[in-house]
């Protein structure tokens, strides 16, 4: 319950995934920013724990990151290791003192309780727009790296430290790419390149608000190189993490098991209407977790994690070429809920336009061959900025249209062409809405491969 926004401090520690998040423990509106806390063994089923880092009468707790200090470089660990969380402390203006944002530490010996460092802040640039630290260990240089944004200047600043307490400025990146709003929530990750065994590239993601590709909040990324001091990218065009309205400040987990591809979770909302979304007693949620990779052409690949398959229930399978035959099967299917998963491949043939009508979500997912765009269209009346048709460029060539779609009671998440394009949008249908159908125009489809699953709840103990 209550207000939730950006994920913070994502880390694997003490045998669990830890998801922290911006949280107001007192109301479902923004305020009293603290770090909420939930843990999971599979990134699918979560248990909420008490607040990790609460605000106080002096400093609010903004976004940040967490690391596992396995070598006790900080000197904080009482046992073999501990979690050190690095967050932005927000001090409101008082009297003649202006607003200030600084970087601070809190420590946990057990993954359950945190103690704020008595020497805070550890980095103070005497500004009101330096925030959202992302920290990780860079082994070749034997030091910790911190990224923060200088939000109003559209700049990412890099710092280094041997102990998490003393920080030296290393370099700056930006302005570059999209600069129509303030920069927020930087994240730097090393990703494997598909089809190139042993090859990796560095990817820097940066939140932008407003100025996102679909309006309001959005997330861009840069592909480049990082040498432990400087990140460089020669990228000229703007690449977007997600072409929908509702994936913002997405972060990856630190200290993940070595066998795992990096996984990412974002805040599923948009600052244009986040304070008005018609939910109670909660407001704000997270995207599905996504495994990340990089294509040979340098494009981000996002795929829903495999553990989500455990939620699959009753299924419907169709192989053929007739949309009307498929729709008859869908109309007769026993499951008519608002939570389901689709994997579909459509060979367009002579068809110029195809659309999945997600009647249960009061939304539609379609592809228009005339301008080579994938889109998600939704309605909604609680805020004038909410109704929208979000579009992503998608060139099929000779390939079928491949869609992997998750529909929940208030969200639609679309992954196209094996994760080459992602579109995430909130929806707020009436409880009575249900149904799914495929429409086409311009000519018959050549082939349809389609599987639909009802989805079980992720909530432990929930009625199925």
Order of alpha helices (4+ residues) and beta strands (2+ residues): beta-beta-beta-beta-beta-beta-beta-beta-beta-beta-beta-beta-beta-beta-beta-beta-beta-beta-beta-beta-beta-beta-beta-alpha-beta-beta-beta-beta-beta-beta-beta-beta-beta-beta
